[in-house]
Amino acid sequence: MIDNIKKIITRILPLIMVTTIMTLNAYGTPRDTISPDSRCSVCGMFVVKYDVWITQIIHQDDSLNCFDGVKDMMAYYFNPEKYGAIKKDDIKEIWVKDYYSLKWLNGREVFYVTGSDVNGPMGPEFIPFGNKAAAEAFLKDHHGDHIFTFDQITQMEVNAIRTGSKMKD
């Protein structure tokens, strides 16, 4: 009986471990290598010139869209059909860089500061932070006016920040 249990455990344990690892990595990873001729899918600017600000959307088919900042990424997010994507449900992953550490973060789990004295490549920007304490410190130090979570950002907020900073639209 004990031998049978050991056999079952040795067969099932690797499956459990693999499933756990796959679940932990289900969100994937951002693309670290971006072509020098890659352009923002919304405004058309070359994104590699603004490495600090690059954001990414990866679709279900693993295609990549790059942006020169969060505000253009969010414009795309709210209306992907306008920029050549099939539909919003096709968006699998969203990647942004933490303003201080420059580490890639899941864009849906980040805090964004607006209204600060720090501008992105095209003016006012949603500045991303991996934790609320960093966002609050930045807000205070750089005279920001609001902290948003991803789900709190509306198309109206995006349009307000993008006013006057559109290139290709």
C-alpha atoms as an extended CHARMM CRD file, in Angstrom:
* protein
*
       169  EXT
         1         1  MET       CA              0.0000000000        0.0000000000        0.0000000000  PROA      1               0.0000000000
         2         2  ILE       CA              2.7420000000        2.4680000000        0.9360000000  PROA      2               0.0000000000
         3         3  ASP       CA              4.6500000000        1.5820000000       -2.2350000000  PROA      3               0.0000000000
         4         4  ASN       CA              1.5610000000        2.3740000000       -4.3050000000  PROA      4               0.0000000000
         5         5  ILE       CA              1.1970000000        5.7490000000       -2.6080000000  PROA      5               0.0000000000
         6         6  LYS       CA              4.8840000000        6.5270000000       -3.2580000000  PROA      6               0.0000000000
         7         7  LYS       CA              4.4480000000        5.6270000000       -6.9410000000  PROA      7               0.0000000000
         8         8  ILE       CA              1.4000000000        7.8670000000       -7.2370000000  PROA      8               0.0000000000
         9         9  ILE       CA              3.1740000000       10.7630000000       -5.5080000000  PROA      9               0.0000000000
        10        10  THR       CA              6.2630000000       10.4400000000       -7.7100000000  PROA      10              0.0000000000
        11        11  ARG       CA              4.0600000000       10.5560000000      -10.8040000000  PROA      11              0.0000000000
        12        12  ILE       CA              1.7760000000       13.3730000000       -9.6790000000  PROA      12              0.0000000000
        13        13  LEU       CA              4.2920000000       15.6620000000       -7.9350000000  PROA      13              0.0000000000
        14        14  PRO       CA              6.1320000000       16.6460000000      -11.1410000000  PROA      14              0.0000000000
        15        15  LEU       CA              2.7880000000       17.4640000000      -12.7910000000  PROA      15              0.0000000000
        16        16  ILE       CA              1.7950000000       19.6480000000       -9.8630000000  PROA      16              0.0000000000
        17        17  MET       CA              5.1490000000       21.4340000000       -9.9650000000  PROA      17              0.0000000000
        18        18  VAL       CA              4.9430000000       22.0770000000      -13.7110000000  PROA      18              0.0000000000
        19        19  THR       CA              1.3630000000       23.3340000000      -13.4090000000  PROA      19              0.0000000000
        20        20  THR       CA              2.3660000000       25.6530000000      -10.5590000000  PROA      20              0.0000000000
        21        21  ILE       CA              5.3150000000       27.0690000000      -12.4930000000  PROA      21              0.0000000000
        22        22  MET       CA              3.1750000000       27.5980000000      -15.5990000000  PROA      22              0.0000000000
        23        23  THR       CA              0.5200000000       29.3620000000      -13.5370000000  PROA      23              0.0000000000
        24        24  LEU       CA              3.0840000000       31.6690000000      -11.9500000000  PROA      24              0.0000000000
        25        25  ASN       CA              4.4760000000       32.5640000000      -15.3770000000  PROA      25              0.0000000000
        26        26  ALA       CA              1.1170000000       32.7280000000      -17.1580000000  PROA      26              0.0000000000
        27        27  TYR       CA              1.4030000000       36.4590000000      -17.7240000000  PROA      27              0.0000000000
        28        28  GLY       CA              4.5810000000       36.0600000000      -19.7630000000  PROA      28              0.0000000000
        29        29  THR       CA              7.4080000000       38.5210000000      -20.0910000000  PROA      29              0.0000000000
        30        30  PRO       CA              7.9670000000       41.8000000000      -21.9230000000  PROA      30              0.0000000000
        31        31  ARG       CA             10.0870000000       41.9200000000      -25.0470000000  PROA      31              0.0000000000
        32        32  ASP       CA             13.4970000000       43.2650000000      -24.1040000000  PROA      32              0.0000000000
        33        33  THR       CA             14.7180000000       43.5900000000      -27.6840000000  PROA      33              0.0000000000
        34        34  ILE       CA             12.8610000000       46.2000000000      -29.6550000000  PROA      34              0.0000000000
        35        35  SER       CA             13.8080000000       47.0150000000      -33.2310000000  PROA      35              0.0000000000
        36        36  PRO       CA             15.4060000000       50.4460000000      -33.7260000000  PROA      36              0.0000000000
        37        37  ASP       CA             12.8100000000       51.1650000000      -36.4120000000  PROA      37              0.0000000000
        38        38  SER       CA              9.8710000000       50.2720000000      -34.1390000000  PROA      38              0.0000000000
        39        39  ARG       CA              7.3520000000       53.1070000000      -33.9640000000  PROA      39              0.0000000000
        40        40  CYS       CA              4.6690000000       53.9680000000      -31.4420000000  PROA      40              0.0000000000
        41        41  SER       CA              1.4670000000       52.3550000000      -32.6690000000  PROA      41              0.0000000000
        42        42  VAL       CA             -0.4790000000       55.5410000000      -31.8720000000  PROA      42              0.0000000000
        43        43  CYS       CA              1.6790000000       58.5950000000      -32.6360000000  PROA      43              0.0000000000
        44        44  GLY       CA              4.3450000000       57.1500000000      -34.9310000000  PROA      44              0.0000000000
        45        45  MET       CA              7.4150000000       58.2500000000      -32.9300000000  PROA      45              0.0000000000
        46        46  PHE       CA             10.4570000000       55.9470000000      -32.8200000000  PROA      46              0.0000000000
        47        47  VAL       CA             10.1940000000       54.2820000000      -29.4060000000  PROA      47              0.0000000000
        48        48  VAL       CA             13.8270000000       53.2170000000      -28.8540000000  PROA      48              0.0000000000
        49        49  LYS       CA             14.8110000000       56.8810000000      -28.5470000000  PROA      49              0.0000000000
        50        50  TYR       CA             12.7040000000       56.9480000000      -25.3690000000  PROA      50              0.0000000000
        51        51  ASP       CA             13.7010000000       53.6830000000      -23.7180000000  PROA      51              0.0000000000
        52        52  VAL       CA             12.7190000000       54.9110000000      -20.2540000000  PROA      52              0.0000000000
        53        53  TRP       CA              9.1470000000       55.4880000000      -21.4320000000  PROA      53              0.0000000000
        54        54  ILE       CA              8.5710000000       52.4420000000      -23.6710000000  PROA      54              0.0000000000
        55        55  THR       CA              5.4210000000       50.4700000000      -22.9560000000  PROA      55              0.0000000000
        56        56  GLN       CA              4.1750000000       47.3040000000      -24.6340000000  PROA      56              0.0000000000
        57        57  ILE       CA              0.9770000000       45.4930000000      -25.4260000000  PROA      57              0.0000000000
        58        58  ILE       CA              1.2220000000       41.8420000000      -26.3950000000  PROA      58              0.0000000000
        59        59  HSD       CA             -1.7650000000       40.2690000000      -28.1160000000  PROA      59              0.0000000000
        60        60  GLN       CA             -3.1480000000       36.7290000000      -27.9320000000  PROA      60              0.0000000000
        61        61  ASP       CA             -1.2450000000       35.8500000000      -31.1340000000  PROA      61              0.0000000000
        62        62  ASP       CA              1.9840000000       37.1590000000      -29.4650000000  PROA      62              0.0000000000
        63        63  SER       CA              2.1620000000       40.1690000000      -31.7690000000  PROA      63              0.0000000000
        64        64  LEU       CA              3.6630000000       43.2520000000      -30.1610000000  PROA      64              0.0000000000
        65        65  ASN       CA              2.6780000000       46.8970000000      -30.1490000000  PROA      65              0.0000000000
        66        66  CYS       CA              5.1000000000       49.4130000000      -28.6380000000  PROA      66              0.0000000000
        67        67  PHE       CA              4.3660000000       52.9070000000      -27.4090000000  PROA      67              0.0000000000
        68        68  ASP       CA              6.4180000000       55.9340000000      -26.3740000000  PROA      68              0.0000000000
        69        69  GLY       CA              4.5040000000       56.2970000000      -23.1210000000  PROA      69              0.0000000000
        70        70  VAL       CA              1.5430000000       55.1510000000      -21.0930000000  PROA      70              0.0000000000
        71        71  LYS       CA             -0.8840000000       57.7300000000      -22.4750000000  PROA      71              0.0000000000
        72        72  ASP       CA             -0.4970000000       56.4670000000      -26.0580000000  PROA      72              0.0000000000
        73        73  MET       CA             -0.6480000000       52.8780000000      -24.8420000000  PROA      73              0.0000000000
        74        74  MET       CA             -3.9070000000       53.6720000000      -23.0560000000  PROA      74              0.0000000000
        75        75  ALA       CA             -5.3030000000       55.4190000000      -26.1570000000  PROA      75              0.0000000000
        76        76  TYR       CA             -4.6210000000       52.1740000000      -28.0220000000  PROA      76              0.0000000000
        77        77  TYR       CA             -6.0320000000       50.0720000000      -25.1720000000  PROA      77              0.0000000000
        78        78  PHE       CA             -9.3690000000       51.9070000000      -25.2260000000  PROA      78              0.0000000000
        79        79  ASN       CA             -9.7010000000       51.8180000000      -29.0160000000  PROA      79              0.0000000000
        80        80  PRO       CA             -7.4240000000       49.1510000000      -30.5570000000  PROA      80              0.0000000000
        81        81  GLU       CA             -9.5520000000       48.8550000000      -33.6890000000  PROA      81              0.0000000000
        82        82  LYS       CA             -8.6380000000       52.4370000000      -34.5800000000  PROA      82              0.0000000000
        83        83  TYR       CA             -4.9620000000       51.4110000000      -34.6370000000  PROA      83              0.0000000000
        84        84  GLY       CA             -5.3170000000       48.1440000000      -36.5490000000  PROA      84              0.0000000000
        85        85  ALA       CA             -5.9140000000       45.5770000000      -33.7980000000  PROA      85              0.0000000000
        86        86  ILE       CA             -8.8700000000       43.2480000000      -33.9270000000  PROA      86              0.0000000000
        87        87  LYS       CA            -10.4770000000       43.9950000000      -30.5550000000  PROA      87              0.0000000000
        88        88  LYS       CA             -9.7400000000       44.8820000000      -26.9580000000  PROA      88              0.0000000000
        89        89  ASP       CA            -10.2430000000       41.2670000000      -25.8430000000  PROA      89              0.0000000000
        90        90  ASP       CA             -7.2450000000       40.3730000000      -28.0270000000  PROA      90              0.0000000000
        91        91  ILE       CA             -4.9040000000       42.1700000000      -25.5860000000  PROA      91              0.0000000000
        92        92  LYS       CA             -3.0670000000       39.5770000000      -23.5170000000  PROA      92              0.0000000000
        93        93  GLU       CA             -0.3430000000       41.5020000000      -21.6670000000  PROA      93              0.0000000000
        94        94  ILE       CA              0.4150000000       45.1170000000      -20.8340000000  PROA      94              0.0000000000
        95        95  TRP       CA              3.9390000000       46.1290000000      -19.8260000000  PROA      95              0.0000000000
        96        96  VAL       CA              5.2200000000       49.4110000000      -18.4120000000  PROA      96              0.0000000000
        97        97  LYS       CA              8.4710000000       50.4300000000      -16.7270000000  PROA      97              0.0000000000
        98        98  ASP       CA              8.6060000000       51.5890000000      -13.1310000000  PROA      98              0.0000000000
        99        99  TYR       CA              9.7020000000       55.2390000000      -13.2140000000  PROA      99              0.0000000000
       100       100  TYR       CA             12.4510000000       54.7910000000      -10.6150000000  PROA      100             0.0000000000
       101       101  SER       CA             13.7750000000       51.2570000000      -11.1320000000  PROA      101             0.0000000000
       102       102  LEU       CA             13.0210000000       50.9650000000      -14.8910000000  PROA      102             0.0000000000
       103       103  LYS       CA             11.9740000000       47.3650000000      -14.2730000000  PROA      103             0.0000000000
       104       104  TRP       CA              9.1910000000       45.9590000000      -16.4360000000  PROA      104             0.0000000000
       105       105  LEU       CA              5.9070000000       45.6210000000      -14.5520000000  PROA      105             0.0000000000
       106       106  ASN       CA              2.4920000000       44.2150000000      -15.3410000000  PROA      106             0.0000000000
       107       107  GLY       CA              0.7260000000       47.3920000000      -16.4370000000  PROA      107             0.0000000000
       108       108  ARG       CA             -2.5490000000       46.2380000000      -14.9180000000  PROA      108             0.0000000000
       109       109  GLU       CA             -1.0120000000       46.1460000000      -11.4170000000  PROA      109             0.0000000000
       110       110  VAL       CA              0.7130000000       49.5220000000      -11.3480000000  PROA      110             0.0000000000
       111       111  PHE       CA             -0.0360000000       52.9200000000       -9.8030000000  PROA      111             0.0000000000
       112       112  TYR       CA              0.0240000000       55.8920000000      -12.1880000000  PROA      112             0.0000000000
       113       113  VAL       CA              0.6310000000       59.5220000000      -11.2360000000  PROA      113             0.0000000000
       114       114  THR       CA             -0.7150000000       62.3790000000      -13.3700000000  PROA      114             0.0000000000
       115       115  GLY       CA             -0.3230000000       66.1410000000      -13.2840000000  PROA      115             0.0000000000
       116       116  SER       CA              3.3210000000       66.1540000000      -12.2060000000  PROA      116             0.0000000000
       117       117  ASP       CA              6.1600000000       68.3900000000      -13.3610000000  PROA      117             0.0000000000
       118       118  VAL       CA              7.7650000000       65.3850000000      -15.0940000000  PROA      118             0.0000000000
       119       119  ASN       CA              6.9160000000       65.0190000000      -18.7660000000  PROA      119             0.0000000000
       120       120  GLY       CA              7.2750000000       62.0960000000      -21.1410000000  PROA      120             0.0000000000
       121       121  PRO       CA              8.4540000000       62.3680000000      -24.7540000000  PROA      121             0.0000000000
       122       122  MET       CA              5.2380000000       64.1530000000      -25.7570000000  PROA      122             0.0000000000
       123       123  GLY       CA              4.3830000000       66.1680000000      -22.6770000000  PROA      123             0.0000000000
       124       124  PRO       CA              2.1340000000       65.2170000000      -19.7400000000  PROA      124             0.0000000000
       125       125  GLU       CA              2.1520000000       61.5220000000      -18.9410000000  PROA      125             0.0000000000
       126       126  PHE       CA              0.8420000000       58.7590000000      -16.6950000000  PROA      126             0.0000000000
       127       127  ILE       CA              3.9670000000       57.9970000000      -14.6230000000  PROA      127             0.0000000000
       128       128  PRO       CA              4.0560000000       54.2950000000      -13.5520000000  PROA      128             0.0000000000
       129       129  PHE       CA              5.1400000000       52.9500000000      -10.1530000000  PROA      129             0.0000000000
       130       130  GLY       CA              5.2490000000       49.4140000000       -8.8170000000  PROA      130             0.0000000000
       131       131  ASN       CA              3.8980000000       50.3740000000       -5.4030000000  PROA      131             0.0000000000
       132       132  LYS       CA              1.6420000000       53.0110000000       -3.9240000000  PROA      132             0.0000000000
       133       133  ALA       CA              4.2470000000       54.4050000000       -1.5160000000  PROA      133             0.0000000000
       134       134  ALA       CA              6.5680000000       55.3010000000       -4.4080000000  PROA      134             0.0000000000
       135       135  ALA       CA              3.6480000000       56.8410000000       -6.3090000000  PROA      135             0.0000000000
       136       136  GLU       CA              2.6740000000       58.9190000000       -3.2650000000  PROA      136             0.0000000000
       137       137  ALA       CA              6.2610000000       60.1240000000       -2.7250000000  PROA      137             0.0000000000
       138       138  PHE       CA              6.5620000000       61.0620000000       -6.4060000000  PROA      138             0.0000000000
       139       139  LEU       CA              3.1880000000       62.8280000000       -6.3350000000  PROA      139             0.0000000000
       140       140  LYS       CA              4.3650000000       64.9480000000       -3.4200000000  PROA      140             0.0000000000
       141       141  ASP       CA              7.9000000000       65.6220000000       -4.7210000000  PROA      141             0.0000000000
       142       142  HSD       CA              6.7900000000       66.4330000000       -8.2780000000  PROA      142             0.0000000000
       143       143  HSD       CA              3.5330000000       68.2680000000       -7.6050000000  PROA      143             0.0000000000
       144       144  GLY       CA              1.2980000000       65.5960000000       -9.1140000000  PROA      144             0.0000000000
       145       145  ASP       CA             -2.4440000000       65.8320000000       -8.8150000000  PROA      145             0.0000000000
       146       146  HSD       CA             -3.7350000000       62.2590000000       -8.8640000000  PROA      146             0.0000000000
       147       147  ILE       CA             -2.8270000000       58.5770000000       -8.4470000000  PROA      147             0.0000000000
       148       148  PHE       CA             -4.6980000000       56.0220000000      -10.5380000000  PROA      148             0.0000000000
       149       149  THR       CA             -4.7640000000       52.2590000000      -10.6430000000  PROA      149             0.0000000000
       150       150  PHE       CA             -5.0740000000       50.7640000000      -14.1270000000  PROA      150             0.0000000000
       151       151  ASP       CA             -8.7900000000       50.0980000000      -13.6910000000  PROA      151             0.0000000000
       152       152  GLN       CA             -9.4290000000       53.6980000000      -12.6070000000  PROA      152             0.0000000000
       153       153  ILE       CA             -8.0360000000       55.1920000000      -15.8100000000  PROA      153             0.0000000000
       154       154  THR       CA            -10.8260000000       56.1400000000      -18.1930000000  PROA      154             0.0000000000
       155       155  GLN       CA            -10.7680000000       57.0670000000      -21.8480000000  PROA      155             0.0000000000
       156       156  MET       CA            -11.7690000000       60.5830000000      -20.7800000000  PROA      156             0.0000000000
       157       157  GLU       CA             -8.6390000000       60.8210000000      -18.5660000000  PROA      157             0.0000000000
       158       158  VAL       CA             -6.4670000000       59.6040000000      -21.4400000000  PROA      158             0.0000000000
       159       159  ASN       CA             -7.9880000000       62.0980000000      -23.8810000000  PROA      159             0.0000000000
       160       160  ALA       CA             -7.4910000000       64.9540000000      -21.4010000000  PROA      160             0.0000000000
       161       161  ILE       CA             -3.7900000000       64.1600000000      -21.0070000000  PROA      161             0.0000000000
       162       162  ARG       CA             -3.3010000000       63.6460000000      -24.7370000000  PROA      162             0.0000000000
       163       163  THR       CA             -4.8840000000       66.9720000000      -25.7120000000  PROA      163             0.0000000000
       164       164  GLY       CA             -2.2870000000       69.0240000000      -27.5430000000  PROA      164             0.0000000000
       165       165  SER       CA              0.2550000000       66.1880000000      -27.7960000000  PROA      165             0.0000000000
       166       166  LYS       CA             -0.9950000000       64.1950000000      -30.7550000000  PROA      166             0.0000000000
       167       167  MET       CA              1.1210000000       63.4690000000      -33.8030000000  PROA      167             0.0000000000
       168       168  LYS       CA             -0.4120000000       60.7860000000      -36.0170000000  PROA      168             0.0000000000
       169       169  ASP       CA             -3.9760000000       60.7630000000      -34.7080000000  PROA      169             0.0000000000
